[in-house]
Amino acid sequence: MTLMSFVIVLVVVGFFALVAMKLFPMYSEYFNLKGVMEEYAAQPNSASIPPAQMHTELNRRFGIAYVDSVKKEHIKIIREGGVSKLNIAYEVRVPLFGNLDVVGKFDNTVDLAGKAASD
């Protein structure tokens, strides 16, 4: 292997290492979020908890799990028939280099346990 081919391989490997280092925290946060949502949904009567208390409890759990990208406006309760679902959809924008950004769109929905509160 010549010096020039070694430099080219080094540049390619460095580029992919940079991309991986930038994207890993974004996906790690999403997997932590999924875990928090599944734990919250599994607790008894999670469907009947009032929205204000739900937001407070989720924010506390997000702080423990290092989930910083989710805001109150990203959290939605969907009621279909007698089933309540928790949906969190959000975007994360991470600067890659220069004026290039990587945008990740994440959307996860879980069924809540217990009986849904009537509106």
C-alpha positions as CSV (number, residue, x, y, z in Angstrom):
1,M,0.0,0.0,0.0
2,T,1.4,3.3,-1.0
3,L,1.3,6.4,1.1
4,M,-1.3,8.0,-1.1
5,S,-3.7,5.1,-0.9
6,F,-3.2,5.0,2.9
7,V,-4.1,8.7,3.1
8,I,-7.3,8.1,1.0
9,V,-8.3,5.1,3.2
10,L,-7.6,7.3,6.3
11,V,-9.8,10.1,5.0
12,V,-12.7,7.7,4.1
13,V,-12.5,6.0,7.5
14,G,-12.3,9.4,9.3
15,F,-15.4,10.7,7.4
16,F,-17.4,7.7,8.5
17,A,-16.1,7.9,12.0
18,L,-17.2,11.6,12.1
19,V,-20.7,10.7,10.9
20,A,-21.0,7.9,13.4
21,M,-19.9,10.2,16.3
22,K,-22.5,12.8,15.3
23,L,-25.4,10.4,14.8
24,F,-24.9,8.0,17.7
25,P,-26.2,10.5,20.4
26,M,-29.3,11.2,18.4
27,Y,-30.2,7.5,18.0
28,S,-29.1,6.7,21.6
29,E,-31.6,9.4,22.8
30,Y,-34.3,7.9,20.7
31,F,-33.8,4.4,22.1
32,N,-33.9,5.8,25.6
33,L,-37.1,7.6,24.7
34,K,-38.6,4.3,23.5
35,G,-37.7,2.7,26.8
36,V,-39.3,5.5,28.8
37,M,-42.5,5.3,26.7
38,E,-42.7,1.5,27.2
39,E,-42.2,1.8,30.9
40,Y,-44.8,4.5,31.2
41,A,-47.3,2.6,29.1
42,A,-46.9,-0.5,31.2
43,Q,-47.8,1.1,34.5
44,P,-51.3,0.4,35.7
45,N,-54.0,2.9,34.7
46,S,-51.6,5.0,32.6
47,A,-54.5,5.8,30.2
48,S,-56.5,7.5,33.0
49,I,-53.7,9.8,34.3
50,P,-54.6,13.5,33.6
51,P,-52.5,15.1,30.8
52,A,-50.8,17.6,33.2
53,Q,-49.6,14.9,35.5
54,M,-48.6,12.7,32.5
55,H,-46.4,15.6,31.2
56,T,-44.8,16.1,34.6
57,E,-44.1,12.4,35.0
58,L,-42.8,12.0,31.5
59,N,-40.5,15.0,31.9
60,R,-39.1,13.5,35.1
61,R,-38.4,10.2,33.4
62,F,-36.9,12.0,30.4
63,G,-34.5,13.8,32.7
64,I,-33.4,10.5,34.2
65,A,-32.9,8.9,30.7
66,Y,-31.1,11.9,29.2
67,V,-33.9,12.7,26.7
68,D,-33.5,16.4,25.9
69,S,-35.0,16.8,22.5
70,V,-38.7,16.1,23.4
71,K,-40.8,19.1,24.3
72,K,-44.4,19.3,25.6
73,E,-45.8,20.0,22.1
74,H,-44.3,16.8,20.8
75,I,-46.3,14.6,23.1
76,K,-49.8,13.6,22.1
77,I,-52.5,11.3,23.5
78,I,-54.6,9.6,20.8
79,R,-57.9,8.0,21.8
80,E,-59.4,5.6,19.3
81,G,-62.4,3.7,20.5
82,G,-61.6,2.6,24.0
83,V,-57.9,2.5,23.5
84,S,-55.5,5.4,24.4
85,K,-52.2,5.7,22.8
86,L,-49.1,7.8,23.6
87,N,-47.5,9.3,20.5
88,I,-44.2,11.3,20.5
89,A,-43.0,12.7,17.2
90,Y,-40.1,15.1,17.0
91,E,-37.1,16.2,14.8
92,V,-33.5,16.5,15.8
93,R,-31.1,18.6,13.7
94,V,-27.3,17.9,14.3
95,P,-24.7,20.0,12.5
96,L,-22.4,17.7,10.6
97,F,-19.7,20.0,9.2
98,G,-19.7,23.4,7.6
99,N,-23.3,24.3,6.5
100,L,-24.4,20.6,6.3
101,D,-26.8,19.3,9.0
102,V,-28.3,15.9,9.6
103,V,-32.0,15.8,10.4
104,G,-33.5,12.9,12.1
105,K,-37.3,12.5,12.3
106,F,-38.5,10.2,15.1
107,D,-42.0,9.0,15.7
108,N,-43.1,6.3,18.3
109,T,-46.5,5.3,19.6
110,V,-47.3,2.9,22.4
111,D,-50.7,1.7,23.8
112,L,-51.4,2.8,27.3
113,A,-52.6,0.3,29.9
114,G,-55.8,0.6,31.8
115,K,-59.0,2.3,31.0
116,A,-59.1,5.5,29.0
117,A,-60.4,8.6,30.7
118,S,-63.6,9.8,29.1
119,D,-63.6,13.2,27.5
